[in-house]
């Protein structure tokens, strides 16, 4: 089974999250800001053989558990926890306590930021992508890292974006992209946007874009009254 080197990513509350193994039962203990300490009984767990693997994954001789729930279809004998969300057994990848049925466990790799793959497919948050070209697929490095591309298509999370001309595709900040025919935001085409003059002003406090015709937030056209002074200046509202 192929497993990558993984930097362990824990939930913010994981320092107080764990399994409590008692003489006749197993409980999952976590912390909720609204409720405080939360104790949930792990139904079906065998305390004599139970092992805590990570704060949200455990297993016994009969099954694998995520939190207090058993993972239907997971193989206890071969299961390995990758982080608090992802795991793998000899047959499938697993995310958030759910078996990724279309995945192959022997070749499954978690790539970080909700991306994973096996020998034939890529997945986002456990959803299989409708891939155009597996061999040239790469994740786009960005603040959120939820986009990817290959030599034929662009991907927004698990959605395949229907790019008109992949050879001229330019990936822009704030979930924008363009080719010589269209401007895209997420998985949508911005109708009427001009790719030749389209530029993005990308700041954490202000992510807007413009072309020769209009100013945009996401796929929506903005009017000058919708913008602060910085945005109005960028969009040329005072010209």
Backbone torsions as a table, in degrees:
resi	resn	phi	psi	omega
1	UNK	NA	128.4	-177.3
2	UNK	-90.0	121.5	177.7
3	UNK	-126.2	132.5	-179.0
4	UNK	-80.7	165.8	169.3
5	UNK	-73.7	122.3	-174.1
6	UNK	-120.2	130.5	169.6
7	UNK	-80.4	120.6	-173.6
8	UNK	-66.8	125.0	178.5
9	UNK	-114.7	115.1	-176.8
10	UNK	-106.3	152.2	173.6
11	UNK	-65.5	156.7	-176.4
12	UNK	-61.6	-25.0	-177.8
13	UNK	-98.1	7.0	-169.3
14	UNK	-66.3	-22.1	-179.5
15	UNK	-64.5	-21.5	179.4
16	UNK	-114.7	17.4	-179.4
17	UNK	-112.3	131.6	-179.5
18	UNK	-170.6	175.8	173.5
19	UNK	-98.7	139.0	177.0
20	UNK	-110.8	112.6	-176.4
21	UNK	-96.7	115.7	-179.8
22	UNK	-103.3	178.2	-177.3
23	UNK	-66.6	-33.7	-176.7
24	UNK	-123.1	4.2	-176.3
25	UNK	-158.8	169.5	174.4
26	UNK	-128.6	134.4	176.9
27	UNK	-120.2	148.1	172.4
28	UNK	-103.4	124.4	-175.8
29	UNK	-111.3	125.9	178.5
30	UNK	-138.5	176.9	-178.1
31	UNK	-124.9	130.2	178.3
32	UNK	-122.7	129.2	-176.6
33	UNK	-58.9	-33.9	-179.5
34	UNK	-81.3	-34.5	-175.0
35	UNK	-105.5	-16.8	-174.2
36	UNK	81.9	-139.5	-179.2
37	UNK	-70.0	129.8	179.7
38	UNK	-120.8	123.0	179.5
39	UNK	-115.3	122.1	-179.9
40	UNK	-122.1	131.4	178.6
41	UNK	-71.4	134.7	179.0
42	UNK	-92.0	96.1	-176.7
43	UNK	-63.4	131.3	175.6
44	UNK	86.4	-4.8	-178.9
45	UNK	-74.9	143.2	179.3
46	UNK	-101.1	106.6	-176.2
47	UNK	-61.8	-23.9	-178.1
48	UNK	-72.0	-29.2	-177.8
49	UNK	-117.2	3.6	-174.7
50	UNK	-71.7	138.2	175.6
51	UNK	-127.3	132.9	169.5
52	UNK	-83.9	122.6	-179.7
53	UNK	-94.3	-46.0	173.7
54	UNK	-146.6	167.4	-176.1
55	UNK	-54.2	-24.2	179.0
56	UNK	-114.6	1.2	177.4
57	UNK	-125.3	136.5	174.1
58	UNK	-149.1	166.2	177.3
59	UNK	-152.7	158.1	170.7
60	UNK	-130.2	-167.9	-175.6
61	UNK	-67.4	-15.8	-174.9
62	UNK	-109.3	-25.3	-173.3
63	UNK	-159.4	174.9	177.9
64	UNK	-117.8	142.6	-174.7
65	UNK	-127.7	142.5	170.5
66	UNK	-120.0	115.3	-170.1
67	UNK	63.6	-126.6	-179.7
68	UNK	-99.5	4.6	-173.6
69	UNK	-108.6	139.7	175.0
70	UNK	-75.4	144.9	179.8
71	UNK	-94.6	108.1	-179.2
72	UNK	-64.3	126.7	176.2
73	UNK	91.2	-5.0	179.2
74	UNK	-80.2	144.8	-178.1
75	UNK	-98.4	110.5	-175.3
76	UNK	-62.8	-37.1	-174.4
77	UNK	-65.2	-29.9	-175.0
78	UNK	-115.5	1.2	-174.5
79	UNK	-69.5	137.2	174.3
80	UNK	-129.8	129.2	175.8
81	UNK	-83.0	128.0	178.6
82	UNK	-90.1	-51.5	170.2
83	UNK	-148.9	-167.0	-176.1
84	UNK	-66.8	-13.8	-179.8
85	UNK	-108.9	-41.1	-170.8
86	UNK	-107.2	144.3	173.7
87	UNK	-150.3	177.2	-179.1
88	UNK	-154.0	144.6	168.4
89	UNK	-123.6	-171.0	-175.1
90	UNK	-66.2	-14.0	-171.6
91	UNK	-114.5	-33.1	-173.7
92	UNK	-149.3	159.3	163.9
93	UNK	-80.6	158.6	-177.6
94	UNK	-137.4	136.3	177.7
95	UNK	-135.0	130.0	176.6
96	UNK	50.8	39.6	176.8
97	UNK	80.7	11.7	179.3
98	UNK	-122.3	134.4	176.5
99	UNK	-72.9	130.7	174.7
100	UNK	-84.5	96.0	-167.8
101	UNK	-61.4	-31.4	-176.5
102	UNK	-86.2	2.3	-176.6
103	UNK	-93.9	162.4	178.8
104	UNK	-113.4	115.6	-174.6
105	UNK	-64.0	-34.6	-176.6
106	UNK	-65.0	-28.1	-178.1
107	UNK	-115.9	7.7	-174.4
108	UNK	-70.7	134.2	176.4
109	UNK	-133.6	136.2	171.0
110	UNK	-92.2	128.0	-173.1
111	UNK	-103.1	-6.2	-177.6
112	UNK	97.8	157.8	176.3
113	UNK	53.2	40.3	176.9
114	UNK	75.1	1.5	178.9
115	UNK	-93.3	140.0	174.0
116	UNK	-148.5	170.2	-179.5
117	UNK	-156.0	163.7	165.7
118	UNK	-132.9	-163.0	-172.2
119	UNK	-66.4	-17.8	-175.0
120	UNK	-128.8	-11.8	-172.1
121	UNK	-141.5	159.1	168.7
122	UNK	-114.8	151.7	-177.5
123	UNK	-133.6	145.2	170.9
124	UNK	-120.6	119.4	-178.2
125	UNK	52.1	36.3	178.1
126	UNK	87.0	-6.0	178.8
127	UNK	-93.1	130.5	-178.8
128	UNK	-75.4	131.4	178.8
129	UNK	-79.8	146.9	169.8
130	UNK	-84.8	87.3	-169.8
131	UNK	-75.9	145.5	171.9
132	UNK	-93.3	-40.1	-177.3
133	UNK	-152.1	100.0	-177.2
134	UNK	-59.5	-42.6	-170.9
135	UNK	-67.6	-26.7	-178.5
136	UNK	-106.4	8.8	-178.2
137	UNK	-66.2	135.3	174.4
138	UNK	-149.6	145.4	177.8
139	UNK	-79.4	136.7	-179.4
140	UNK	-83.8	121.9	-179.3
141	UNK	-72.7	121.0	178.4
142	UNK	-158.3	-177.8	-178.6
143	UNK	-60.6	-39.7	-177.4
144	UNK	-100.1	-27.1	178.3
145	UNK	54.5	41.6	178.3
146	UNK	-109.5	15.2	175.7
147	UNK	-120.7	154.6	178.5
148	UNK	-149.1	168.8	178.3
149	UNK	-153.1	163.3	167.3
150	UNK	-136.0	-166.3	-176.5
151	UNK	-73.9	-5.1	-176.5
152	UNK	-125.0	-29.0	-170.9
153	UNK	-139.2	163.0	172.6
154	UNK	-114.1	147.1	-177.9
155	UNK	-127.2	133.3	173.9
156	UNK	-113.4	103.8	-170.1
157	UNK	54.7	-122.7	-177.9
158	UNK	-92.6	2.7	-177.7
159	UNK	-92.4	137.5	174.8
160	UNK	-89.6	124.2	-178.0
161	UNK	-91.2	127.2	-177.3
162	UNK	-77.8	84.8	-178.7
163	UNK	-74.0	135.1	179.8
164	UNK	-74.2	-42.9	-175.4
165	UNK	-140.8	93.7	-175.3
166	UNK	-64.9	-29.1	-177.9
167	UNK	-65.5	-29.8	179.7
168	UNK	-100.6	9.0	-176.2
169	UNK	-65.5	131.1	174.0
170	UNK	-123.1	123.5	178.3
171	UNK	-89.0	126.7	-174.6
172	UNK	-111.8	166.2	176.2
173	UNK	-65.9	171.7	171.9
174	UNK	58.9	34.7	174.7
175	UNK	71.8	16.2	177.1
176	UNK	-95.9	157.8	171.2
177	UNK	-156.5	163.1	177.1
178	UNK	-153.0	151.8	166.3
179	UNK	-124.5	-168.7	-174.9
180	UNK	-76.1	-5.9	-179.9
181	UNK	-109.1	-35.6	-171.0
182	UNK	-140.1	162.0	167.6
183	UNK	-111.6	137.9	-175.9
184	UNK	-120.4	144.3	168.6
185	UNK	-130.6	124.3	-172.1
186	UNK	53.6	-122.0	-178.9
187	UNK	-103.3	15.5	-175.3
188	UNK	-114.2	149.7	169.7
189	UNK	-86.6	132.8	175.1
190	UNK	-86.2	101.9	-176.7
191	UNK	-61.7	129.6	176.9
192	UNK	88.1	-10.7	179.1
193	UNK	-70.6	143.0	-176.2
194	UNK	-98.8	108.6	-175.9
195	UNK	-63.6	-30.1	-176.6
196	UNK	-65.3	-37.3	-176.5
197	UNK	-107.2	6.6	-174.4
198	UNK	-78.6	126.4	177.4
199	UNK	-137.2	158.0	-176.4
200	UNK	-118.8	133.4	169.6
201	UNK	-100.5	109.0	-171.2
202	UNK	-117.3	108.1	170.8
203	UNK	-134.7	158.1	-179.8
204	UNK	-62.4	-30.5	-179.4
205	UNK	-89.2	-13.0	-175.9
206	UNK	-157.1	109.5	175.9
207	UNK	-120.4	96.7	178.0
208	UNK	-130.8	169.3	-178.5
209	UNK	-141.7	165.8	178.7
210	UNK	-151.1	159.3	166.4
211	UNK	-136.2	-166.1	-177.2
212	UNK	-69.5	-13.8	-174.4
213	UNK	-106.0	-31.1	-169.8
214	UNK	-160.7	173.9	173.9
215	UNK	-116.6	147.9	-170.4
216	UNK	-133.7	146.6	165.3
217	UNK	-124.7	114.3	-169.2
218	UNK	62.1	-130.2	177.8
219	UNK	-96.9	4.8	-175.6
220	UNK	-96.8	140.4	175.4
221	UNK	-78.6	133.3	179.9
222	UNK	-99.9	149.0	167.8
223	UNK	-101.6	162.1	-176.3
224	UNK	-61.5	-29.8	-179.0
225	UNK	-70.9	-14.7	178.1
226	UNK	-81.7	-8.0	-168.8
227	UNK	-110.9	151.1	170.7
228	UNK	-80.9	-177.6	-175.6
229	UNK	-59.7	-41.3	-179.6
230	UNK	-63.6	-43.2	179.0
231	UNK	-66.8	-39.5	177.9
232	UNK	-63.4	-38.8	178.1
233	UNK	-65.2	-44.4	179.6
234	UNK	-61.7	-39.2	-176.7
235	UNK	-86.6	-2.1	177.3
236	UNK	72.7	31.9	-176.2
237	UNK	-65.6	-26.4	-176.1
238	UNK	-95.9	6.7	-178.5
239	UNK	-88.4	NA	NA
